[in-house]
Amino acid sequence: MKILYIITSLTMGGAENVLTNLADAIVAHGHEVKIAYLTGEASVLPSNPNVEVISLGIKQNKDVLQGYIKLRALVKRMRPDVVHSHMFHSNLLARLLRLTITIPKVICTSHSTDEGGQLRMFAYRLTDKLANISTNVSQEAVDSLISKTSIAKHRMISVPNGIDTAKFTFDNSARILKRNELKVEDAKVILAVGRMHKDKDYPNLLNAIASLKTLRQDFVVLIAGDGSLRESMLSLTEKLGITDVVRFLGTRNDVSDLMSASDVFVLSSSVEGFGLVVGEAMACQRVVVATDCGGVKEVVGSQGFIVEPGNSEALASELNRSLDLNAVERSKLGATARQRIIDNFSLEANVEAYLELYLA
């Protein structure tokens, strides 16, 4: 079977990691896979060299038609059995391909409860029947987009993201090395991972840390990620007087090691589809404190702490509670968290779900 994946970009992010992991796994099942991405530089890539990665070179609006033509030529040349697109712009482009070329099956995947305003939702509704089926990464996200687009319930289904539990696992040696490298050997470490984007609501986290600092001084916060809001977050950190306990690490390629090095993982988002990093942290046996947005509660279950989005005082309270856990309590919660991911959100389950859709 030939599968062409289309995604908006291959920069650092949850959807991009999900796609490249899926592509690697599908190739391992003996299928031919190519990935086409619309814009930007590719920094998240599949590990299997047999997966060809193709840039459509869309840098601005005037390039969209040329990108469409290039994508159409790729489809004509490859003749894929399935075109599987990810994220709004790619989903729209994949659907519109069917107006000018025959494609046996088109599957469109969203990765959030919020993919834009009314115009985007109208575009989704208008082109819905050009896709065989659409998916989203949690039932919460499915329900949200169905209500916004007014498409029939059977036209979008939930296929939860898969976590690579071989890659994301607790490593005590990595913990020791990374804590020494970052000079946090004696501190309780809170880790946040995610791009500097409004949906991640870092002001919520930073305000929570300011409140937490009034309660205790035995912790440090590591933030791995970059983006357009970085400078404003640095300024807010200074304004709140928490520069001594907050470190911005920028984009990292050692996230699993950082998770092993941490004691608590925090997600402060206002919008999520699934909360991939939450699942990855749980797979690393970390205590998780996360906001109740998108499918995060579906991932965490009772194996972590869930708080209301945008409520920095509640976030501070639960962070304080999580840091107060003793070693035995933390270890027990971490073990049950990892087992939950293995049982419900494995990469293998995600791959099997998509293969079933491809072959249906």
C-alpha positions as CSV (number, residue, x, y, z in Angstrom):
1,M,0.0,0.0,0.0
2,K,1.2,3.5,-0.8
3,I,0.5,6.3,1.7
4,L,1.1,10.0,1.2
5,Y,1.1,12.1,4.3
6,I,0.5,15.8,4.1
7,I,1.2,18.2,7.0
8,T,1.4,22.0,7.3
9,S,4.9,22.0,8.6
10,L,7.6,19.8,10.2
11,T,8.8,22.2,12.8
12,M,9.0,21.2,16.5
13,G,5.5,20.3,17.7
14,G,3.2,17.5,18.9
15,A,1.4,16.9,15.6
16,E,4.7,16.8,13.7
17,N,6.1,14.2,16.1
18,V,2.9,12.1,15.9
19,L,3.1,12.1,12.1
20,T,6.7,11.1,11.8
21,N,6.3,8.4,14.4
22,L,3.3,7.1,12.5
23,A,5.2,7.2,9.2
24,D,8.1,5.2,10.6
25,A,5.7,2.6,12.0
26,I,3.8,2.3,8.8
27,V,7.0,1.7,6.8
28,A,7.9,-0.9,9.3
29,H,4.7,-2.7,8.4
30,G,5.9,-2.9,4.8
31,H,4.1,0.0,3.2
32,E,5.5,2.8,1.0
33,V,5.4,6.2,2.6
34,K,6.1,9.8,1.6
35,I,5.6,13.0,3.6
36,A,4.8,16.3,1.9
37,Y,4.9,19.5,4.0
38,L,3.6,22.9,3.0
39,T,5.9,25.4,4.6
40,G,9.0,26.2,6.7
41,E,12.2,24.2,7.4
42,A,11.9,20.6,8.4
43,S,13.3,20.0,11.9
44,V,11.2,17.0,12.9
45,L,12.0,14.1,10.5
46,P,11.2,10.4,10.4
47,S,14.0,8.2,11.5
48,N,13.5,5.7,8.6
49,P,15.5,6.8,5.6
50,N,13.0,5.1,3.3
51,V,10.4,7.8,4.1
52,E,10.9,10.5,1.4
53,V,10.2,14.0,2.7
54,I,9.1,16.6,0.2
55,S,8.8,20.4,0.7
56,L,6.0,22.1,-1.3
57,G,7.8,25.4,-0.8
58,I,4.8,27.5,0.3
59,K,6.2,30.7,2.0
60,Q,3.3,33.1,1.5
61,N,-0.2,33.2,0.1
62,K,0.9,33.7,-3.5
63,D,2.7,30.4,-3.4
64,V,-0.4,28.3,-2.6
65,L,-1.4,27.7,-6.2
66,Q,2.2,26.6,-7.1
67,G,2.2,24.3,-4.0
68,Y,-1.1,22.8,-5.1
69,I,0.3,22.1,-8.5
70,K,3.4,20.5,-7.0
71,L,1.3,18.4,-4.7
72,R,-1.0,17.3,-7.6
73,A,2.1,16.3,-9.6
74,L,3.4,14.3,-6.7
75,V,0.0,12.5,-6.3
76,K,0.0,11.8,-10.1
77,R,3.5,10.4,-9.9
78,M,3.1,8.3,-6.7
79,R,-0.5,7.2,-7.2
80,P,-1.1,6.7,-3.5
81,D,-3.8,4.4,-2.2
82,V,-4.3,6.8,0.7
83,V,-3.7,10.5,1.2
84,H,-3.7,11.3,4.9
85,S,-3.5,14.9,5.8
86,H,-2.8,16.6,9.2
87,M,-3.9,20.1,10.4
88,F,-6.2,22.7,8.8
89,H,-4.2,24.0,5.7
90,S,-3.1,20.5,4.7
91,N,-6.6,19.0,5.3
92,L,-8.1,21.7,3.0
93,L,-5.5,21.2,0.3
94,A,-5.9,17.4,0.4
95,R,-9.6,17.7,-0.1
96,L,-9.3,20.2,-2.9
97,L,-7.0,17.8,-4.7
98,R,-10.0,15.6,-5.4
99,L,-11.5,18.3,-7.6
100,T,-8.8,17.8,-10.2
101,I,-7.4,14.3,-9.7
102,T,-8.6,10.9,-8.6
103,I,-7.5,9.7,-5.1
104,P,-8.9,6.4,-3.8
105,K,-9.0,7.5,-0.1
106,V,-8.5,10.8,1.7
107,I,-8.4,10.9,5.5
108,C,-8.1,14.3,7.3
109,T,-6.8,14.6,10.8
110,S,-7.2,17.5,13.2
111,H,-5.1,17.9,16.3
112,S,-7.0,20.3,18.4
113,T,-10.4,21.4,19.8
114,D,-9.8,24.8,18.0
115,E,-8.6,25.0,14.4
116,G,-9.6,28.6,13.8
117,G,-12.5,30.9,13.4
118,Q,-15.8,30.8,11.6
119,L,-14.3,31.1,8.1
120,R,-12.1,28.0,8.6
121,M,-15.1,26.1,10.0
122,F,-17.1,27.1,7.0
123,A,-14.3,25.8,4.7
124,Y,-14.3,22.5,6.6
125,R,-18.0,22.2,6.3
126,L,-18.0,23.1,2.6
127,T,-15.3,20.5,1.7
128,D,-16.3,17.8,4.2
129,K,-17.6,15.4,1.6
130,L,-14.3,15.5,-0.3
131,A,-12.8,13.4,2.5
132,N,-13.7,9.8,3.1
133,I,-13.5,10.4,6.9
134,S,-12.0,12.9,9.3
135,T,-10.3,12.1,12.6
136,N,-9.3,14.0,15.7
137,V,-7.0,13.0,18.6
138,S,-9.6,12.9,21.4
139,Q,-13.3,12.5,21.8
140,E,-13.4,16.0,23.4
141,A,-11.8,17.4,20.3
142,V,-14.1,15.5,18.0
143,D,-17.2,16.8,19.8
144,S,-15.8,20.4,19.7
145,L,-15.2,20.4,16.0
146,I,-18.5,18.7,15.1
147,S,-20.3,21.4,17.1
148,K,-18.4,24.2,15.3
149,T,-18.6,22.8,11.8
150,S,-22.1,21.3,12.0
151,I,-20.9,18.2,10.2
152,A,-22.6,14.8,10.9
153,K,-21.3,12.9,13.9
154,H,-20.3,9.9,11.8
155,R,-18.0,12.1,9.6
156,M,-15.4,12.6,12.3
157,I,-14.1,9.9,14.7
158,S,-11.6,9.8,17.5
159,V,-8.2,8.2,17.0
160,P,-6.0,9.0,20.0
161,N,-2.4,9.8,19.5
162,G,0.1,7.0,20.2
163,I,3.0,7.3,22.6
164,D,6.3,5.6,21.8
165,T,6.8,4.0,25.2
166,A,10.2,2.6,24.2
167,K,11.5,6.1,23.7
168,F,9.6,7.8,26.5
169,T,10.6,5.7,29.6
170,F,12.2,6.7,32.9
171,D,16.0,6.5,32.7
172,N,17.8,7.0,36.0
173,S,21.2,7.4,34.4
174,A,19.8,10.2,32.1
175,R,18.2,11.8,35.2
176,I,21.5,12.0,37.0
177,L,23.4,13.2,34.0
178,K,20.9,15.8,33.0
179,R,20.4,17.2,36.5
180,N,24.2,17.5,36.8
181,E,24.3,19.2,33.4
182,L,21.6,21.7,34.3
183,K,22.9,22.1,37.9
184,V,19.7,21.2,39.5
185,E,20.9,18.3,41.5
186,D,19.2,19.3,44.8
187,A,16.1,21.0,43.5
188,K,12.6,19.7,42.9
189,V,12.3,20.2,39.1
190,I,9.1,21.2,37.4
191,L,9.2,20.8,33.6
192,A,7.0,22.3,30.9
193,V,7.4,21.5,27.2
194,G,5.7,23.3,24.3
195,R,6.0,26.1,21.8
196,M,5.6,29.7,22.9
197,H,2.1,30.1,21.6
198,K,-1.0,31.6,23.1
199,D,-2.8,28.2,23.2
200,K,-0.1,27.0,25.7
201,D,-1.0,29.8,28.1
202,Y,2.4,30.3,29.6
203,P,1.2,33.4,31.4
204,N,-1.0,31.1,33.4
205,L,2.0,29.0,34.3
206,L,4.3,31.9,35.2
207,N,1.6,33.5,37.4
208,A,1.2,30.1,39.1
209,I,4.9,29.9,39.7
210,A,4.9,33.4,41.2
211,S,2.2,32.2,43.7
212,L,4.1,28.9,44.3
213,K,7.2,30.9,45.1
214,T,5.4,32.5,48.1
215,L,4.8,29.0,49.5
216,R,8.2,27.4,49.0
217,Q,11.7,27.9,47.6
218,D,12.9,24.4,46.9
219,F,12.1,24.1,43.2
220,V,13.1,25.2,39.8
221,V,11.0,25.4,36.6
222,L,12.5,24.3,33.2
223,I,10.6,25.4,30.1
224,A,11.6,23.7,26.9
225,G,10.2,25.3,23.7
226,D,10.5,28.4,21.6
227,G,8.3,30.6,19.5
228,S,7.0,34.1,18.8
229,L,6.0,34.8,22.4
230,R,9.4,34.0,23.9
231,E,10.4,37.6,24.5
232,S,7.1,38.6,26.1
233,M,7.4,35.5,28.4
234,L,10.9,36.5,29.4
235,S,9.6,40.0,30.2
236,L,6.7,38.6,32.3
237,T,9.1,36.4,34.2
238,E,11.1,39.5,35.2
239,K,8.0,41.4,36.0
240,L,6.8,38.6,38.3
241,G,10.2,38.4,40.1
242,I,10.7,34.7,39.3
243,T,13.8,34.8,37.1
244,D,15.7,32.9,39.8
245,V,13.5,29.9,39.6
246,V,12.5,29.8,35.9
247,R,14.8,28.8,33.1
248,F,14.0,28.9,29.4
249,L,15.8,26.1,27.6
250,G,14.6,26.9,24.0
251,T,14.0,24.1,21.5
252,R,15.4,20.8,22.8
253,N,16.0,17.3,21.3
254,D,16.4,15.6,24.6
255,V,12.9,15.9,25.9
256,S,12.7,12.3,27.2
257,D,15.9,12.9,29.2
258,L,14.5,16.2,30.6
259,M,11.4,14.3,31.6
260,S,13.4,11.7,33.5
261,A,15.3,14.6,35.1
262,S,12.1,16.3,36.3
263,D,9.9,15.5,39.3
264,V,6.7,17.1,38.1
265,F,5.5,17.8,34.6
266,V,3.1,20.7,34.1
267,L,0.8,21.7,31.2
268,S,-0.8,25.1,31.5
269,S,-2.6,25.2,28.1
270,S,-5.9,26.8,27.3
271,V,-6.4,24.8,24.1
272,E,-5.2,21.2,23.3
273,G,-6.4,18.4,21.2
274,F,-4.8,15.5,23.0
275,G,-1.9,16.8,25.1
276,L,0.9,14.6,23.6
277,V,3.6,15.8,26.0
278,V,1.3,14.9,28.9
279,G,1.2,11.3,27.7
280,E,4.9,11.3,27.1
281,A,5.6,12.5,30.6
282,M,3.3,9.9,32.1
283,A,5.2,7.2,30.0
284,C,8.3,8.5,31.8
285,Q,6.6,7.9,35.1
286,R,6.3,11.6,36.0
287,V,3.7,13.2,38.2
288,V,1.6,15.4,36.0
289,V,-0.3,18.6,36.7
290,A,-2.4,19.7,33.7
291,T,-5.2,21.9,32.7
292,D,-8.5,20.4,31.7
293,C,-8.5,21.3,28.0
294,G,-9.2,19.2,25.0
295,G,-8.5,15.5,25.6
296,V,-6.0,16.0,28.4
297,K,-8.4,14.6,31.0
298,E,-9.0,11.5,28.8
299,V,-5.2,10.9,28.8
300,V,-4.5,11.6,32.5
301,G,-7.6,9.9,34.0
302,S,-7.0,9.6,37.8
303,Q,-3.2,9.2,37.4
304,G,-2.4,12.9,37.8
305,F,-3.7,16.3,38.9
306,I,-6.2,18.2,36.7
307,V,-7.0,21.9,37.1
308,E,-9.3,24.5,35.5
309,P,-7.7,26.3,32.5
310,G,-6.6,29.8,33.2
311,N,-6.8,29.5,37.0
312,S,-3.2,30.2,38.1
313,E,-4.0,29.9,41.8
314,A,-5.5,26.4,41.3
315,L,-2.5,25.5,39.2
316,A,-0.1,26.8,42.0
317,S,-2.0,24.8,44.6
318,E,-1.8,21.5,42.7
319,L,1.9,22.1,41.9
320,N,2.5,22.6,45.6
321,R,0.5,19.4,46.4
322,S,2.5,17.4,43.8
323,L,5.8,18.6,45.1
324,D,4.8,17.6,48.6
325,L,4.4,14.0,47.6
326,N,7.0,11.7,49.2
327,A,9.3,9.4,47.1
328,V,7.0,6.4,47.6
329,E,3.9,8.3,46.6
330,R,5.6,9.8,43.6
331,S,6.9,6.4,42.5
332,K,3.6,4.7,42.8
333,L,1.7,7.4,40.9
334,G,4.4,7.4,38.2
335,A,4.1,3.7,37.7
336,T,0.4,3.7,37.4
337,A,0.6,6.7,35.0
338,R,3.0,4.7,32.7
339,Q,0.7,1.7,32.8
340,R,-2.2,3.8,31.7
341,I,-0.4,5.0,28.7
342,I,0.7,1.5,27.8
343,D,-2.8,0.2,28.1
344,N,-4.6,3.0,26.3
345,F,-2.4,5.2,24.2
346,S,0.4,3.0,22.8
347,L,1.9,3.8,19.4
348,E,1.0,0.3,18.3
349,A,-2.7,1.0,19.0
350,N,-2.6,4.2,17.0
351,V,-0.9,2.5,14.0
352,E,-3.4,-0.3,14.0
353,A,-6.3,2.1,14.1
354,Y,-5.1,4.0,11.1
355,L,-4.2,0.8,9.2
356,E,-7.8,-0.3,9.7
357,L,-9.1,3.0,8.3
358,Y,-6.6,2.8,5.3
359,L,-7.8,-0.7,4.5
360,A,-11.5,-0.1,5.1
